[in-house]
């Protein structure tokens, strides 16, 4: 501990090993090893955690660490948790970052932080919260990670020191706990100190953080008798004899803080430090803390006591004028009180006041009589607001005030909650609003407070949100806008809690009583959306007819109308209406904009519109929309479930294009985000289902099985519709494992669930095709009938990829004489689609079938092409099968390329330009001086690379389509 003694000397006792750890970490951070040479992996950061009871010298040890870091030229950022500030969101984070960035001009700060400015700025007190939806907690933590990483790199080496971490606010501490393991990868030394017995639940991660002592913090022990003797003699001189020093050690139990205070008291009293006076030490030691400290404080006078109480209520770094206002005394008298408290070693500082030690602050605060303490917090709240520090600064004081029906208190708590939500701390806002509700608010405001409380609980406690919002609807509501907002939010949280039926029913009740036409159509749009995701919808065809009638007559004037049109596009996709119909509605929905991060809207409809393009053989267009949506999410700071869905479904787009390695990377990124959000969420079902599909396509059946087992991917399946259908994917996995009977049962069950709802598009859910494969051995005729029905449905949807896939799988269950023809037709369709993996499968199947019917020469070309395409897709299992088929045909594999470039070759671009003009294959072949078969292959490569079929080629290439009359 650093000890303040009468002569201003600073001494540190028995902390050599702790300081050695600090020195070693600083040397490595600054690029030097113990012998002064540069280590090969410099600079290397670290985490050092010190743990110990109150008074053992943690603060002094950290002060010395800061001093040594400054001597070495490090940038030092420090913060301290406070007993009174524990419920102030981002209090510690602000202390760390504000001093480093507060002096930066706003224009430069915007440039430095970029897109993170509006996300982390409000949390760090660097800017006012912007309008729009607040960031989710995970997005904000990612932003704080970026800011600290940026500071560590730009101001390296950086030393971050956090004292009294056990009192840090939950938001800061959860962020730092997650960030701390990254310190070693940065030029950053993180040093924390805390009392282990007072570490709250939300800070448990600190106990196991890796650091200099392995998985344990460095524990601080009490001083030995020898060290206490040295400390006492430093303060009182050599005349302090051994008996006196030993008694000092005995009465303080080696606690450095108490020993310093005891020596100072002996000095102040003018006692002789010898054996004769040793018997007085116990009484003096009692005055250092607890009731003894309080009694000593009371001797300083009533106004001084009240001033100390005000400081204790206000917490860390108290402005003297604010303390005077809270204490109700003049500034001159306050200055005298502060002087007396400084001389009594209670306070320190001039421009801002702090208690000499947290133990003193705690003792003073606990000594305030209960009624007086409540009154002082109320006075502090009023003074803080009057000083212009804002409602958020006053809110922690209002939490301590007894409810009294005070409208001003309710107003301040609601204002603080709004600020805190915008800053990305919904849990803190929830505390403020819950307290406002107990005040209670005026009856006319009660519904609004319940609504705000429900919104604040939305991300973390959906069940609680439902209760608050339902309670709000039971209150008398005079503002129809408020009532509508409550209904929208209630339906959203019910739907996201897998209670889609309740969400739909909630909207249905309001639709019946709403008289405002635009409100009614908005509620209908919301109801249509949640019904589209319901697996138990009672009358899906009727809902589809109503949706079609409504969407067809809407021009798309506003977002609500465009949402309905977008839902119509998706409904057409599910029901296998012609793809051109679905695309036409999807394009209509996009005219005028369809934002992914609207504050009071879900992101579901923009996703469905993007997926409409995917299933309609326009994956390139779908990717464009997903890229824009991800940019919206990241700009808004939505990096939780929203971003997980976006990455996961973007992976599905890549999967459908046949880019399996890229798809796996994206889906694993989405799964990692889903795991941070929480297990068992819809984001998990999407991510795991798509990952299993990708692994099966890559030929990694065992890994797909392990993935399903690890995440419990099986019954019971979610009640919401997910893409791809979870039960169908599970059946596909069982089929890949050879469990054909189980697979057939699972896939048939999926069909019984989807068919009555009119979800009959094999492009979306090819359950019939996989069921045909599962039934092929035991019921070949039924299997063939099932497969042909899937082909019929695919032809109705009329996309080349859907027809091609259906024909390929039908060939596998068809009699031998029909297989070649079916596969040739399959290849012909898939060559006109962007589905690279499906084309590779069809080519290999065609080559294999040609070899089996005794046509090895004809088999060579499709096998070579299939092998090349499989390699480019990353379909390892298909590559192995193609190689086996080539070997069986007596052919050797050619030298292969491992990747496919998106850039079109000159011949591909020439063929594409002619195709856009509507030229037939024969004319294109003539222009390019080649044959028609080569033209087909050139255009097939174009469709795969650009990500569209022929109908979307002009838009994908950015050229105008030909006039209608020339087609």
Buried (B, 14 or more C-beta within 10 A) or exposed (E): BBBBBEEEEBBBBBBEEBBEBBBBBBBBBBBBEEEEEEEEEBBBBBBBBBBBBBBBBBBBBBBBBBEBBEEBEBBBBBBBBBBBBBBBBBBBBBBBBBEBBEEBEEEEBBEBBEBBBBBBBBBBBBBEBBEBBBBBBBBBBBBBBBBBBBBBEEBBBBBBBBBBBBBBBBBBBBBBBBBBBBBBEBBBBBBBBBBBEBBEEBBEBBBEBBBBBEEBBBBBEBBEBEBBBBBBBBBBEEEBBEBBBBBBBBBBBBBBBBBBBBBBBBBEEEBBBEEEBBEBBEEBBBBBBBEBBBEBBEEBEEBBBBBBBBBBBBBBBBBBEBBBBBBEBEEEBBBBBBEBBBEBBBBBBEEEBBBBBBBBBBBBBEBBEEEEBBBBBBBBBBBBBEBEEBBBBBBBBBBBBEEEEBEEBBBBBBBBBBBBBBBBBBBBBBBBBBBBBEBBBEEEBBBBBBBBBBBBBBBBBBEBBBBBBBBBBEBEBEEEEBBBBBBBBBBBBBBBBBBBBBBBBBBBEBBEEBEEEEBBBBBBBBBBBBBBBBBEBEEBEEBBEBBBEBBEEBEBEEBBBBBBBBBBBBBBBBBBBBBEBBBBBBBBBBEEEBBBBBEEBBBBBBBBBBBBBBBBBBBBBBBBBBEBBBBBBBBBBBBBBBBBBBBBBBBBBBBBBBBBBBBBBBBBBBBEBBBBBEEEBBBBBBBBBBBBBBBBBBBBBEBBBEBBEEBEBBEEBBEBBBBBBBBBBBBBBBBBBEBBEBBBBBBBBBBEBBEEBBBBBBBBBBBBBBBBBBBBEEBBEBBBBBBBBBBBBBBBBBBBBBBBBBBBBBBBBBEEEEBBEBBBBBBBBBBBBBBBBBBBBBBBBBBBBBBBBEBBEBBBBBBBBBBBBBBBBBBBBBBEBBBEBBEBBEBEBEEEEEEBEEEBEEBBBBBBBBBBBBBEBEBBBBBBEBEBEBBBBBBBBBBBBBBBBBBBBBBBBEEEBEEEEEE
